[in-house]
Amino acid sequence: GPAPRFGHGVVYEAAHRRMILVMGEGASFFNDVWAFDLDKETWTQLKASAVSDDAPRPRYGQSAALDNRGRVLVTHGFSDQGRFDDTWAFDLASAKWVNLTPASGAKPLRRCLHELAYDAAGDRLILFGGCSSGFGPCPQGDLWALDLKSGSWSELKPSGSAPTPRSNPSAAYDAVGMRLILFGGKTGDGESAEAWAYDLAGNRWTKL
């Protein structure tokens, strides 16, 4: 199985009843991909760790989300080389990485310890918060969307109140309610126990 680590990303692939693990930090930084079969209870490495132009640099703190094309999406993150702002997709069918980083246009500031979710209805990757030390605020409280059809980032600016800036929260996507549910994180005042819901259609946060 995968080497001991933290700051990795995990998604659940329902079609094959398996958990997919990507990246993280342990004895070193990783960019490997592993699948845990929930029926057989066995690990399988889907691609050997590599440092090349066709794979992302090893990193941690990048989070992960699964899109409706069967791809694990990761973006940003941190390593001994600093913070990143690139975006990648690991295609589970072909076991290959694809670089989705826009060639131009606005994108979220370099960061790690943010949270990601996939908006299936809008075919968008949603990014919230994180830490941009060396490049900007730590923690961050901004919210961004990557349109996977056009390949462009746009900053979402919700109306009304919003979660205070924070790093390392947890989040889950509520497909029925079309909401991003956010919990906790480390704020400027310490650890949080707040829960928030972001309405993707209404572009508004609500404190739960």
Solvent accessible surface area in square Angstrom, and as a share of the most:
residue,aa,sasa,rsa
1,G,73,0.70
2,P,28,0.18
3,A,46,0.35
4,P,122,0.77
5,R,38,0.14
6,F,112,0.47
7,G,25,0.24
8,H,70,0.31
9,G,4,0.03
10,V,65,0.38
11,V,15,0.09
12,Y,110,0.42
13,E,13,0.06
14,A,68,0.53
15,A,87,0.68
16,H,117,0.52
17,R,111,0.40
18,R,46,0.17
19,M,58,0.26
20,I,1,0.00
21,L,13,0.06
22,V,0,0.00
23,M,0,0.00
24,G,0,0.00
25,E,39,0.17
26,G,32,0.31
27,A,115,0.89
28,S,61,0.39
29,F,40,0.17
30,F,27,0.11
31,N,3,0.02
32,D,9,0.05
33,V,0,0.00
34,W,36,0.13
35,A,5,0.04
36,F,43,0.18
37,D,39,0.20
38,L,64,0.32
39,D,97,0.50
40,K,150,0.64
41,E,125,0.56
42,T,68,0.39
43,W,83,0.29
44,T,76,0.44
45,Q,73,0.32
46,L,38,0.19
47,K,50,0.21
48,A,74,0.57
49,S,62,0.40
50,A,39,0.31
51,V,86,0.49
52,S,55,0.35
53,D,149,0.77
54,D,90,0.47
55,A,5,0.04
56,P,0,0.00
57,R,92,0.34
58,P,18,0.12
59,R,0,0.00
60,Y,31,0.12
61,G,6,0.06
62,Q,0,0.00
63,S,17,0.11
64,A,12,0.09
65,A,6,0.05
66,L,46,0.23
67,D,6,0.03
68,N,103,0.53
69,R,109,0.40
70,G,26,0.25
71,R,31,0.11
72,V,0,0.00
73,L,0,0.00
74,V,0,0.00
75,T,0,0.00
76,H,0,0.00
77,G,0,0.00
78,F,57,0.24
79,S,3,0.02
80,D,121,0.63
81,Q,115,0.51
82,G,24,0.23
83,R,38,0.14
84,F,23,0.09
85,D,26,0.14
86,D,27,0.14
87,T,0,0.00
88,W,15,0.05
89,A,0,0.00
90,F,0,0.00
91,D,36,0.19
92,L,17,0.08
93,A,105,0.81
94,S,59,0.38
95,A,35,0.27
96,K,128,0.54
97,W,15,0.05
98,V,69,0.39
99,N,84,0.43
100,L,39,0.20
101,T,39,0.23
102,P,20,0.12
103,A,114,0.88
104,S,92,0.60
105,G,65,0.62
106,A,68,0.53
107,K,67,0.28
108,P,1,0.01
109,L,73,0.36
110,R,88,0.32
111,R,0,0.00
112,C,2,0.01
113,L,43,0.21
114,H,6,0.03
115,E,30,0.13
116,L,7,0.04
117,A,7,0.06
118,Y,19,0.07
119,D,2,0.01
120,A,49,0.38
121,A,76,0.59
122,G,32,0.31
123,D,7,0.04
124,R,52,0.19
125,L,0,0.00
126,I,3,0.01
127,L,0,0.00
128,F,2,0.01
129,G,0,0.00
130,G,0,0.00
131,C,10,0.06
132,S,0,0.00
133,S,48,0.31
134,G,83,0.80
135,F,100,0.42
136,G,33,0.32
137,P,79,0.50
138,C,64,0.38
139,P,31,0.19
140,Q,15,0.07
141,G,32,0.31
142,D,29,0.15
143,L,4,0.02
144,W,24,0.09
145,A,2,0.02
146,L,1,0.00
147,D,50,0.26
148,L,25,0.12
149,K,157,0.67
150,S,79,0.51
151,G,31,0.29
152,S,55,0.36
153,W,14,0.05
154,S,60,0.39
155,E,75,0.33
156,L,27,0.14
157,K,150,0.64
158,P,34,0.21
159,S,55,0.35
160,G,62,0.60
161,S,77,0.50
162,A,49,0.38
163,P,6,0.04
164,T,75,0.43
165,P,64,0.40
166,R,1,0.00
167,S,10,0.06
168,N,98,0.50
169,P,9,0.06
170,S,60,0.39
171,A,28,0.22
172,A,64,0.50
173,Y,57,0.22
174,D,38,0.20
175,A,71,0.55
176,V,150,0.86
177,G,35,0.33
178,M,69,0.31
179,R,87,0.32
180,L,5,0.03
181,I,45,0.23
182,L,1,0.01
183,F,106,0.44
184,G,3,0.03
185,G,15,0.14
186,K,119,0.51
187,T,21,0.12
188,G,71,0.68
189,D,151,0.78
190,G,22,0.21
191,E,146,0.65
192,S,24,0.15
193,A,86,0.67
194,E,52,0.23
195,A,28,0.22
196,W,16,0.06
197,A,4,0.03
198,Y,2,0.01
199,D,56,0.29
200,L,14,0.07
201,A,85,0.66
202,G,47,0.45
203,N,51,0.26
204,R,120,0.44
205,W,10,0.03
206,T,71,0.42
207,K,114,0.48
208,L,112,0.56
